[in-house]
Amino acid sequence: MKPNALIFSFGLIVPLCSVCQEVAAQTPCDISSIVVPLAPTARAPVTAATATIPPFDPVSYGECNISKASCDYQPRPWDTNNDGPAPDISNQVNDIAAAFSIAPVFFQQELCSLDYIYIDTQTSSSRPQVWGLRERLHKSLRQKTQQAKHIGISQQVWNSMTSTPYATYETSILNSLLNNPPLPSVTQWMGQLSYAAYPDPAPSSAPSTPNAIAVLAILAHEMGHILWWDKNVGIRTCVKASQSRFSNYSWPSNQVAHGFHRLGQQDKQSRTTDRPDKDDVLLDLRFDNPPGSGNYPDAVADLQTMYLSGNWASLFATVSVDEDFIETYKLWILTNTNNLGPITSLHINIPSLSAIDILFRFNNTKTKLYAKTQWIQKCLSWP
Protein backbone atom coordinates (compact mmCIF):
# COMPACT_ATOMS: atom_id res chain seq x y z
CA MET A 1 0.00 0.00 0.00
CA LYS A 2 1.20 3.46 -0.45
CA PRO A 3 0.98 6.78 1.18
CA ASN A 4 1.48 10.33 0.00
CA ALA A 5 3.83 9.46 -1.48
CA LEU A 6 3.30 7.27 -3.29
CA ILE A 7 2.61 4.09 -1.92
CA PHE A 8 1.30 0.09 -0.04
CA SER A 9 0.90 -6.28 0.60
CA PHE A 10 5.15 -13.53 -2.15
CA GLY A 11 16.52 -27.58 -10.38
CA LEU A 12 18.08 -24.05 -9.64
CA ILE A 13 16.63 -21.21 -11.61
CA VAL A 14 18.56 -20.15 -14.67
CA PRO A 15 19.60 -16.51 -14.14
CA LEU A 16 17.86 -13.95 -16.32
CA CYS A 17 21.20 -12.44 -17.30
CA SER A 18 24.84 -13.48 -17.21
CA VAL A 19 25.71 -11.12 -14.37
CA CYS A 20 22.86 -11.92 -11.98
CA GLN A 21 25.03 -13.96 -9.64
CA GLU A 22 26.01 -11.78 -6.70
CA VAL A 23 29.72 -11.47 -6.00
CA ALA A 24 31.07 -11.11 -2.52
CA ALA A 25 30.53 -7.55 -1.38
CA GLN A 26 30.72 -5.61 1.82
CA THR A 27 27.37 -5.20 3.55
CA PRO A 28 26.27 -1.68 2.60
CA CYS A 29 24.88 -0.77 6.06
CA ASP A 30 23.83 -2.08 9.45
CA ILE A 31 20.15 -2.58 8.70
CA SER A 32 19.34 -3.15 12.39
CA SER A 33 20.19 0.48 13.10
CA ILE A 34 17.24 1.75 11.06
CA VAL A 35 14.63 -0.72 12.36
CA VAL A 36 12.78 1.21 15.07
CA PRO A 37 9.43 1.23 16.89
CA LEU A 38 6.94 3.69 15.43
CA ALA A 39 6.28 6.44 17.96
CA PRO A 40 2.75 6.62 19.44
CA THR A 41 2.28 10.16 18.07
CA ALA A 42 3.34 11.79 14.84
CA ARG A 43 6.07 14.39 14.40
CA ALA A 44 4.41 17.70 15.20
CA PRO A 45 4.24 20.47 12.61
CA VAL A 46 6.26 23.53 13.57
CA THR A 47 3.22 25.75 13.20
CA ALA A 48 1.07 23.75 15.60
CA ALA A 49 3.30 23.19 18.61
CA THR A 50 0.43 23.56 21.06
CA ALA A 51 -2.03 21.44 19.12
CA THR A 52 -2.89 17.89 20.10
CA ILE A 53 -0.53 15.62 18.19
CA PRO A 54 -2.32 12.58 16.70
CA PRO A 55 -0.90 9.10 16.15
CA PHE A 56 0.76 8.73 12.77
CA ASP A 57 -1.74 7.37 10.27
CA PRO A 58 -0.31 6.35 6.87
CA VAL A 59 -3.77 6.47 5.26
CA SER A 60 -4.60 10.05 6.24
CA TYR A 61 -1.02 11.13 5.62
CA GLY A 62 -1.04 9.55 2.18
CA GLU A 63 -4.37 11.14 1.29
CA CYS A 64 -3.59 14.56 2.75
CA ASN A 65 -4.45 17.40 0.38
CA ILE A 66 -1.66 19.94 0.78
CA SER A 67 -3.86 22.72 -0.60
CA LYS A 68 -6.46 22.25 2.13
CA ALA A 69 -4.68 20.87 5.20
CA SER A 70 -1.36 20.51 6.93
CA CYS A 71 0.54 17.38 5.88
CA ASP A 72 3.33 17.74 8.41
CA TYR A 73 2.36 14.96 10.78
CA GLN A 74 5.19 12.63 9.80
CA PRO A 75 6.15 9.23 11.22
CA ARG A 76 8.97 9.33 13.76
CA PRO A 77 11.05 6.85 15.79
CA TRP A 78 10.14 6.11 19.39
CA ASP A 79 11.72 8.60 21.81
CA THR A 80 12.15 7.10 25.27
CA ASN A 81 12.49 10.57 26.81
CA ASN A 82 8.99 11.57 25.72
CA ASP A 83 7.22 8.34 24.82
CA GLY A 84 8.19 6.17 27.78
CA PRO A 85 9.90 2.76 27.64
CA ALA A 86 10.27 1.50 24.10
CA PRO A 87 8.42 -1.71 23.16
CA ASP A 88 10.46 -4.85 22.58
CA ILE A 89 10.92 -5.36 18.84
CA SER A 90 13.96 -7.63 19.06
CA ASN A 91 12.22 -10.48 17.19
CA GLN A 92 11.28 -8.16 14.36
CA VAL A 93 14.79 -6.69 14.20
CA ASN A 94 16.29 -10.20 14.01
CA ASP A 95 13.92 -11.25 11.21
CA ILE A 96 14.55 -8.10 9.18
CA ALA A 97 18.32 -8.49 9.65
CA ALA A 98 18.03 -12.12 8.47
CA ALA A 99 15.98 -11.06 5.44
CA PHE A 100 18.60 -8.41 4.68
CA SER A 101 21.39 -10.97 4.93
CA ILE A 102 19.87 -13.16 2.19
CA ALA A 103 18.89 -10.26 -0.09
CA PRO A 104 20.87 -9.54 -3.26
CA VAL A 105 23.41 -6.75 -2.77
CA PHE A 106 21.60 -4.28 -5.03
CA PHE A 107 18.44 -4.71 -2.93
CA GLN A 108 20.43 -4.30 0.28
CA GLN A 109 21.62 -0.96 -1.10
CA GLU A 110 18.03 0.13 -1.71
CA LEU A 111 17.04 -0.82 1.84
CA CYS A 112 20.01 1.15 3.16
CA SER A 113 18.62 4.26 1.46
CA LEU A 114 15.53 4.20 3.71
CA ASP A 115 15.20 6.62 6.60
CA TYR A 116 13.61 3.97 8.80
CA ILE A 117 11.83 0.64 8.82
CA TYR A 118 9.12 1.20 11.42
CA ILE A 119 7.59 -1.55 13.54
CA ASP A 120 4.06 -0.44 14.40
CA THR A 121 3.18 -1.78 17.84
CA GLN A 122 -0.33 -0.32 17.86
CA THR A 123 -2.76 -3.19 17.54
CA SER A 124 -5.85 -1.53 16.03
CA SER A 125 -7.27 -3.69 13.25
CA SER A 126 -8.10 -0.54 11.29
CA ARG A 127 -4.44 0.34 10.81
CA PRO A 128 -2.68 -0.92 7.66
CA GLN A 129 -0.53 -3.98 8.26
CA VAL A 130 2.25 -2.83 5.92
CA TRP A 131 3.02 0.36 4.03
CA GLY A 132 5.79 1.95 2.04
CA LEU A 133 6.21 5.69 1.74
CA ARG A 134 8.27 7.92 -0.49
CA GLU A 135 7.47 11.45 0.59
CA ARG A 136 6.93 14.40 -1.70
CA LEU A 137 7.09 17.08 0.99
CA HIS A 138 10.04 16.27 3.22
CA LYS A 139 13.70 15.62 2.68
CA SER A 140 15.37 12.63 4.25
CA LEU A 141 16.93 13.23 7.65
CA ARG A 142 19.64 10.66 6.93
CA GLN A 143 20.09 10.99 3.17
CA LYS A 144 20.10 14.78 2.84
CA THR A 145 19.86 14.97 -0.96
CA GLN A 146 16.71 12.90 -1.46
CA GLN A 147 13.12 12.66 -0.31
CA ALA A 148 12.30 10.79 2.89
CA LYS A 149 11.53 7.09 2.42
CA HIS A 150 10.06 4.70 4.98
CA ILE A 151 8.61 1.21 5.30
CA GLY A 152 6.18 0.32 8.06
CA ILE A 153 5.26 -3.20 9.21
CA SER A 154 2.74 -3.98 11.93
CA GLN A 155 3.86 -6.17 14.80
CA GLN A 156 0.67 -8.13 14.11
CA VAL A 157 2.18 -9.48 10.89
CA TRP A 158 4.46 -11.68 12.97
CA ASN A 159 1.46 -13.23 14.70
CA SER A 160 0.40 -14.82 11.40
CA MET A 161 3.73 -16.55 10.68
CA THR A 162 3.43 -20.34 10.52
CA SER A 163 5.67 -23.31 9.74
CA THR A 164 5.71 -22.18 6.07
CA PRO A 165 5.92 -18.40 6.51
CA TYR A 166 6.34 -17.29 2.89
CA ALA A 167 3.64 -19.56 1.44
CA THR A 168 1.32 -18.51 4.27
CA TYR A 169 2.00 -14.85 3.51
CA GLU A 170 1.16 -15.25 -0.18
CA THR A 171 -1.94 -17.30 0.65
CA SER A 172 -3.13 -14.61 3.08
CA ILE A 173 -2.79 -12.00 0.32
CA LEU A 174 -5.03 -14.12 -1.91
CA ASN A 175 -7.61 -14.36 0.88
CA SER A 176 -7.50 -10.60 1.44
CA LEU A 177 -7.97 -9.91 -2.27
CA LEU A 178 -10.76 -12.40 -2.95
CA ASN A 179 -12.69 -12.94 0.28
CA ASN A 180 -13.35 -9.40 1.44
CA PRO A 181 -15.98 -9.07 2.75
CA PRO A 182 -16.01 -12.75 3.75
CA LEU A 183 -18.74 -14.96 2.32
CA PRO A 184 -19.27 -18.40 3.95
CA SER A 185 -19.20 -20.43 0.73
CA VAL A 186 -16.24 -18.44 -0.62
CA THR A 187 -14.37 -18.92 2.66
CA GLN A 188 -14.77 -22.70 2.34
CA TRP A 189 -13.59 -22.64 -1.28
CA MET A 190 -10.68 -20.35 -0.43
CA GLY A 191 -9.48 -22.96 2.03
CA GLN A 192 -8.33 -24.96 -1.01
CA LEU A 193 -6.58 -22.01 -2.71
CA SER A 194 -3.00 -21.79 -1.53
CA TYR A 195 0.68 -21.32 -2.33
CA ALA A 196 3.55 -23.72 -1.85
CA ALA A 197 7.20 -22.68 -2.00
CA TYR A 198 10.66 -24.09 -1.50
CA PRO A 199 12.79 -23.33 0.44
CA ASP A 200 10.26 -22.18 3.01
CA PRO A 201 11.50 -21.49 5.60
CA ALA A 202 15.11 -20.77 4.69
CA PRO A 203 17.55 -23.63 5.36
CA SER A 204 18.71 -23.82 8.95
CA SER A 205 22.31 -23.60 7.77
CA ALA A 206 21.71 -20.11 6.34
CA PRO A 207 22.26 -16.94 8.44
CA SER A 208 18.56 -16.78 8.81
CA THR A 209 15.46 -17.09 10.94
CA PRO A 210 12.46 -19.15 9.77
CA ASN A 211 10.66 -15.94 8.78
CA ALA A 212 13.48 -14.51 6.63
CA ILE A 213 12.03 -15.24 3.18
CA ALA A 214 8.54 -14.05 4.11
CA VAL A 215 9.92 -10.82 5.57
CA LEU A 216 12.09 -10.33 2.49
CA ALA A 217 8.95 -10.63 0.34
CA ILE A 218 7.19 -7.97 2.43
CA LEU A 219 10.16 -5.62 2.22
CA ALA A 220 10.48 -6.17 -1.54
CA HIS A 221 6.83 -5.36 -2.18
CA GLU A 222 6.89 -2.16 -0.15
CA MET A 223 10.25 -1.10 -1.58
CA GLY A 224 8.73 -1.64 -5.01
CA HIS A 225 6.15 1.05 -4.24
CA ILE A 226 8.91 3.44 -3.23
CA LEU A 227 10.99 2.69 -6.32
CA TRP A 228 8.03 3.22 -8.65
CA TRP A 229 8.07 6.90 -7.69
CA ASP A 230 11.69 7.36 -6.73
CA LYS A 231 12.97 6.09 -10.08
CA ASN A 232 10.03 7.38 -12.17
CA VAL A 233 9.28 3.90 -13.45
CA GLY A 234 5.91 4.94 -14.87
CA ILE A 235 7.42 7.46 -17.29
CA ARG A 236 10.88 5.96 -17.81
CA THR A 237 11.68 4.94 -21.37
CA CYS A 238 14.09 2.14 -22.20
CA VAL A 239 15.73 1.27 -25.51
CA LYS A 240 17.27 -1.92 -24.07
CA ALA A 241 14.00 -3.81 -23.65
CA SER A 242 11.33 -5.21 -25.96
CA GLN A 243 8.98 -2.40 -24.90
CA SER A 244 9.97 1.21 -24.30
CA ARG A 245 7.84 1.50 -21.16
CA PHE A 246 6.90 -1.06 -18.56
CA SER A 247 3.21 -0.27 -19.00
CA ASN A 248 3.32 -1.27 -22.68
CA TYR A 249 3.38 -4.96 -21.81
CA SER A 250 -0.08 -5.25 -20.25
CA TRP A 251 -1.64 -1.81 -19.71
CA PRO A 252 -3.39 0.90 -21.74
CA SER A 253 -1.80 3.66 -19.66
CA ASN A 254 1.18 4.29 -17.40
CA GLN A 255 -0.74 6.67 -15.13
CA VAL A 256 -0.98 5.88 -11.41
CA ALA A 257 -2.75 8.12 -8.92
CA HIS A 258 -0.72 9.57 -6.08
CA GLY A 259 -1.85 8.89 -2.55
CA PHE A 260 -2.53 5.88 -0.35
CA HIS A 261 -3.40 2.66 -2.19
CA ARG A 262 -5.46 0.22 -0.19
CA LEU A 263 -4.64 -3.46 -0.52
CA GLY A 264 -5.83 -4.76 -3.88
CA GLN A 265 -7.41 -1.48 -4.96
CA GLN A 266 -8.23 -2.05 -8.64
CA ASP A 267 -7.43 0.77 -11.05
CA LYS A 268 -10.90 1.25 -12.56
CA GLN A 269 -9.72 3.81 -15.10
CA SER A 270 -6.93 1.71 -16.58
CA ARG A 271 -7.65 -2.00 -16.31
CA THR A 272 -5.22 -4.40 -17.88
CA THR A 273 -5.45 -5.36 -21.54
CA ASP A 274 -4.56 -8.92 -20.48
CA ARG A 275 -7.79 -9.95 -18.82
CA PRO A 276 -8.98 -11.58 -16.64
CA ASP A 277 -7.94 -9.47 -13.65
CA LYS A 278 -8.65 -9.52 -9.93
CA ASP A 279 -12.07 -7.85 -10.25
CA ASP A 280 -13.16 -10.41 -12.86
CA VAL A 281 -12.42 -13.19 -10.38
CA LEU A 282 -14.28 -11.29 -7.65
CA LEU A 283 -17.37 -11.19 -9.88
CA ASP A 284 -17.03 -14.93 -10.48
CA LEU A 285 -17.07 -15.49 -6.73
CA ARG A 286 -20.01 -13.15 -6.11
CA PHE A 287 -22.12 -14.80 -8.81
CA ASP A 288 -21.41 -18.52 -8.70
CA ASN A 289 -22.42 -20.32 -11.89
CA PRO A 290 -24.44 -22.45 -11.49
CA PRO A 291 -25.82 -20.56 -8.48
CA GLY A 292 -24.93 -22.09 -5.13
CA SER A 293 -22.59 -24.73 -6.52
CA GLY A 294 -19.77 -23.70 -4.16
CA ASN A 295 -17.27 -24.82 -6.79
CA TYR A 296 -16.94 -21.48 -8.60
CA PRO A 297 -15.98 -22.91 -12.01
CA ASP A 298 -15.76 -19.44 -13.60
CA ALA A 299 -13.31 -18.28 -10.93
CA VAL A 300 -11.27 -21.45 -11.42
CA ALA A 301 -11.18 -20.88 -15.18
CA ASP A 302 -10.15 -17.24 -14.82
CA LEU A 303 -7.41 -18.03 -12.31
CA GLN A 304 -6.18 -20.84 -14.54
CA THR A 305 -5.99 -18.46 -17.51
CA MET A 306 -4.26 -15.82 -15.42
CA TYR A 307 -1.52 -18.07 -14.04
CA LEU A 308 -1.00 -20.25 -17.12
CA SER A 309 -0.69 -17.25 -19.44
CA GLY A 310 2.78 -16.32 -18.24
CA ASN A 311 1.74 -12.67 -18.03
CA TRP A 312 1.66 -12.23 -14.28
CA ALA A 313 3.72 -12.73 -11.14
CA SER A 314 0.50 -13.01 -9.10
CA LEU A 315 -3.19 -12.15 -8.92
CA PHE A 316 -2.16 -9.00 -7.05
CA ALA A 317 -0.21 -7.86 -10.13
CA THR A 318 -3.42 -7.54 -12.17
CA VAL A 319 -4.94 -4.66 -10.17
CA SER A 320 -2.80 -1.80 -11.56
CA VAL A 321 0.35 -1.12 -13.54
CA ASP A 322 2.39 -0.20 -10.47
CA GLU A 323 1.35 -3.38 -8.63
CA ASP A 324 2.36 -5.33 -11.75
CA PHE A 325 5.83 -3.78 -11.57
CA ILE A 326 6.02 -4.31 -7.81
CA GLU A 327 4.96 -7.96 -7.78
CA THR A 328 7.32 -8.75 -10.68
CA TYR A 329 10.13 -6.94 -8.87
CA LYS A 330 9.37 -8.87 -5.67
CA LEU A 331 9.52 -12.23 -7.45
CA TRP A 332 12.82 -11.23 -9.04
CA ILE A 333 14.28 -10.38 -5.61
CA LEU A 334 13.14 -13.71 -4.15
CA THR A 335 14.74 -15.69 -6.97
CA ASN A 336 18.08 -13.89 -6.60
CA THR A 337 18.64 -14.30 -2.88
CA ASN A 338 22.15 -14.03 -1.51
CA ASN A 339 24.01 -16.50 0.73
CA LEU A 340 21.61 -19.39 0.14
CA GLY A 341 19.73 -20.95 -2.75
CA PRO A 342 16.96 -18.74 -4.11
CA ILE A 343 13.30 -19.66 -4.14
CA THR A 344 13.50 -22.64 -6.50
CA SER A 345 9.86 -23.70 -6.44
CA LEU A 346 6.68 -21.63 -6.30
CA HIS A 347 3.31 -23.16 -7.07
CA ILE A 348 -0.28 -22.05 -6.72
CA ASN A 349 -2.90 -24.66 -5.85
CA ILE A 350 -6.31 -23.84 -7.36
CA PRO A 351 -9.30 -26.03 -6.45
CA SER A 352 -9.97 -28.84 -8.98
CA LEU A 353 -6.72 -28.10 -10.90
CA SER A 354 -3.20 -29.45 -10.78
CA ALA A 355 -0.69 -27.12 -9.14
CA ILE A 356 0.58 -24.39 -11.50
CA ASP A 357 4.32 -23.72 -11.55
CA ILE A 358 4.81 -19.94 -11.47
CA LEU A 359 8.60 -20.05 -11.78
CA PHE A 360 8.42 -22.13 -14.95
CA ARG A 361 6.69 -19.16 -16.60
CA PHE A 362 8.96 -16.67 -14.84
CA ASN A 363 11.96 -18.34 -16.51
CA ASN A 364 10.33 -18.95 -19.89
CA THR A 365 11.87 -16.49 -22.36
CA LYS A 366 8.63 -16.41 -24.40
CA THR A 367 6.42 -15.04 -21.60
CA LYS A 368 5.52 -11.45 -20.78
CA LEU A 369 6.52 -12.10 -17.17
CA TYR A 370 10.07 -12.87 -18.31
CA ALA A 371 10.08 -9.75 -20.52
CA LYS A 372 8.82 -7.59 -17.65
CA THR A 373 11.58 -8.90 -15.41
CA GLN A 374 14.14 -8.18 -18.10
CA TRP A 375 12.78 -4.64 -18.39
CA ILE A 376 13.27 -4.09 -14.65
CA GLN A 377 16.81 -5.44 -14.72
CA LYS A 378 17.93 -3.63 -17.86
CA CYS A 379 16.12 -0.31 -17.56
CA LEU A 380 16.89 0.31 -13.91
CA SER A 381 20.52 -0.80 -14.41
CA TRP A 382 20.63 -3.47 -11.73
CA PRO A 383 22.77 -6.60 -11.97
Buried (B, 14 or more C-beta within 10 A) or exposed (E): BBBBBBBBBBEEBEBBEEEBEBEEEEEBBEBBEBBBBBBBBBBBBEEEEEEEBEBBBBBBBBBBEEEEEEBBBBBBBBEEEEBEEBBEBEBBBBBBBBBBBBBBBBBBBBBBBBBBBBBBBBEEEEBBBBBBBBBBBBEBEBBEEBBBBBBBBBBBBBEEBBEBBBBBBBBBBBBBBBBEEEBEBBEEBBEEBBBBBEBBBBEEEBBBBBBBBBBBBBBBBBBBBBBBBBBEBBEBEBEEBBBBBBBBBBBEEBBBEBBBBEBBBBBEEBBBEBBBBBBBBBEBBEEBEEEEEEBBBBBBBBBBBBBEBBBBBBBBBBBBBBBBBBBBBBBBBBBBBBBBBBBEBBBBBBBEBEEBBBBBBBBEEEBBBBBBBBBBBBBBEBB
